[in-house]
Every structure is written in structure tokens, then in C-alpha cells.
Amino acid sequence: MQPTSRDFPANARAGLVDPVLQRALGLARTGFPARRQQAIARLPEFEALREEGRRIKDHTLANLDFYLERYEAVVIATGGHVHWARDAAEARDRVLEICRSVGATTVAKGKSMVAEEIALNEHLERHGIAPVETDLGEYIIQLRHEPPSHIIAPAIHLMKEQVADTFRAAHQELDPARSLAEPRQLCEEARTILRPRFLAADVGITGANFLIAETGSSIIVTNEGNGDLSQILPRVHIVLAGIEKLVPTLEDAATLLRLLARSATGQEFSTYTTVSTGPRRPGDRDGPDEYHVILLDNGRSALLGGEFHDMLRCLRCAACLNHCPVYAAVGGHAYGWVYPGPMGAVLTPALVGLREAGHLPNASTFCGRCESVCPVKIPLPNMMRHWREREFAQGLSPRAYRSGLRAWAWMAQRPRLYHAAAALAGRGLGWFGRDRGRFRSLPLASGWTLVRDMPAPEGRTFQSLWAERQRAGGGTR
């Protein structure tokens, strides 16, 4: 997937006037947050779990080299193979080599954001291998040739009528008179189409929610069971995961799993939680003959120990997306790459560059809801500020913005002039707005007044009131 994050302003404007998208987002705005709140209300120790989850991830990241080496050794000891990929191209090549080694023509894919990040489907197709998405949402957008618009609900931007039209166009071998009016009918049709493809696949590819250093296991959570079929039925199972997915023990993973589903979908636990450890062993009734893990860096190690280190704690639960007013207004496609919403506003510039993704850290109200709901307490607004600082320092922010900040800085370094100008502006705006009490439009403030009125100032400035209080001996409280 080629990033188009630099087009965020145009993408956002298009999303705001798309009636179908706005209808779909309206349903999402109420569903996920309400279910999360209900789930955590039933768990009194949720805040303590958040602290423990943060501790687990921080400890792992502080010792990541040790746990990566330990994980590799255990995977190899259990009959598996570990492949290290510095970037997306190396990861794609490793997958292709494994597929070619077994003569694969069809690949069954479980849901994987890393596969989206490295544009795996397009690479396999160019080399004559057919990837089949088996997650329902991913399957729908694959048929529509669209990228996902959400981390855990890839087709959240669509209504069921659009899905029905997509299925009728793609599944022309089925009865044209069939009814596809209900979600259950859509699910049953997808199941009918996908079942033989699971059986025909030579290779299964999944992501990983967690990798366990002590056992060499990978863990995936799904609500459809497609991940299990993608890794049990084919001869070869490939796990694609970023290096930050490591946790030390199964007990640590269990703690994080208690946070994950509640934060993501409002469930106490996902329907399926599957642990895979190596290939089929003698006596096993199912499982792959080969088990491969591809560990992707792709810029992650560069975040360690820096301003964006905390981003590597991310569980990919999408709680920050589900509570973000910007995402809820424009949808995921506006962000122009794999990771949308607040977590994407931090992660995307790190992975594709600030020149491409500089708009994303600015697409925030800084209301702080993303940080308040993050299950591992990632300070997302603070990291977006760091990106804004870098954008300004590198001269990438708009010229008018930089000029305005320079003018403000010049004034702020001259307190008497600054206070006098602020008082004059306040009195002037207060006088002009005295009749209505607000402004529908203002010069240099069209971005604000386009969608809301600006209240007219009333009374004196804060600085003058504070100075008067200090002189009167009021001090601070």
C-alpha cells in the first residue's frame, strides 16, 4: 500500500461530505465506546491492569534484544524457523521464498496489519500467487480493492447494502435471486465461498498479537475462527510480526489479553484465542509441516529509547481510534496509510517519513481521550507534539503557520507590547461583537469559524486580572 498521507486535508474534506461514510461512522461512534465502558465497569481492577500492562511492555522493550534472542532459540528448538527482516522488502522476499519452496499457488491469510504495512498481497499477486483474505472485513475490502479503514474492523466504513452489492458482483456463480438483506446472510455467503479456499491453500499466513519468549509461541485473537483455519490446514504456517510483539511469558500475555478485548471490542475475551508453537509433532492430528516466523523491524528499532519509544507498547486495540473525534469525523481512509487515528498519527511518520505524513500529528484536537483510554497508557498527544516540533524545525510546516509563530514569538518576548496588544484586540473584538456576542467569521480564523462561532471577548484580559490579584496579595491557591 503506497502512502497518501500528504493528501490528508483533501481526503478529510471528501470524507466529511460522504453521506454513506458518515452514516457508517455514526454507528461506530456509539458502538465501540459504549461496549468498552460496560466491559471495564465489570472489572474493578481494570486500572491496576493498565499499570501492569504498561510495566510488562516497558520491561520487555528495555530488554528487547535478550527476549528476541531467547524467542528465536526456543522457536528453533521446537522445530520452527525464524527470519529477520530489516524492512518491508526483506519481509516480502522471505514470504515469497517460503511460498516458492513448497510450490504454493494459493495463500490463506488471517488478518495482519503487518501484511498491510509491507504490501504483501500485491507482491504475491505480481509473482503468480493468489492471497485470499479470510477475515470477513478483510475479504470484503479485498474484493473492493480498498485498504482497511480501521485496525480491528477493516470494513467499518461500509454499510451492509454496499457489502451485498460487492458480493453479487464477485460471486456470480451463486443464485442471483438470493437474499442478502441481513448481516447473517452475508456472513453465511462468505463462509460458503471461503471454506474450499481454506482447504486449497498451500500456505497460511497470520499476524500475531503476542509472541512469547519463554515458549516460542505466537498468539492470535479472532472472533471468526478464520485464523485457526489459516494456520492449521495448510502445509506451511507463516507468522508475520513486528519485533515489538514480544512478551516474556504466557502469564504476561494473559494479563495483556485481559486488557486487549475489553479495550478493542468491549468483550471480556475474544471468541478465539489461539496459541501456536512450532510445526506438527508426531502424534498431532493437525497442524502445519513447517512453521516460520518473520520478525519485522521496518523502523521500529529506531524508536527505542527516543521520543517515540512508548509507541512500541501499542497493542493495536484501536481504542484510541474509537474515541477520537477526528477519526470519527473523517474515517480511516483519510489518513492515507495502514494505521489511522491517533496511533497512526504517531506511528505513520516514523515508518513512512514526516515529509509524507506531517499532516497526521496536526489532525488532533488534543482532547486527550486517546491517552485516557489506551490500555497501556501511551502518551499519544505528547508524541504528536514532538512530531509537530520536528515538522517546524525541519521547515515542513506551512509557511503561513511558521510566519505566524515567528510573529507570536517576537511579541511574546516583549511582554509589555504583548499585553498591550492583547488588551487592545480584546477590547476591539468585544466592541464589534457586543450585539450578537459571537462572530460567525473572522479574518485569519476561518479554520475555526467555518464550523463554529467565535465568542466575543468580555471584560479584561487574564493577564491584567492576574496582575491585579497579585498586587492585592491574593497569591496562588
Buried (B, 14 or more C-beta within 10 A) or exposed (E): BEBBBBBBEEBBEBBBEBEEBBEBBEEBBEBBBEBBEEBBEEBEEBEEBBEBBBEBBBBBBEBBEEBBEBBBEBBBEBBBBBBBBEEBEBBBBBBBEBBEEEEBEBBBBBBBBBBBBBBBBEBBEEEEBBBBBBBBBBBBBBBBEBBBBBBBBBBBBBEBEBBBEBBBEBBEEBEEEEEBEEEEBBEEBBEEBBEEBBEBBBBBBBBBBBBBBBBBBBBBBBBBEBBBBBBBBBBBBBBBBBBBBBBBEBEBBEBBBBBBBBBBBBBEEBEBBBEBBBBBEEEEEEBBEBBBBBBBBBBBBEBBEEBBBBBBBBBBBBBBBBBBEBBBBBBBBBBBBBBBBBBBBBBBBBBBBBEBBBBBBBBBEEEBBBBEBBBBBBBBBBBBBBBBEBBBEEEEBEEEEBEEEEEEEEBEEEEEEBBEEBBEEBBEBBEEBEEEEEBEEBEEEEEEBEEEBBEBBEEBBEEBEEEEEEEEEEEEE
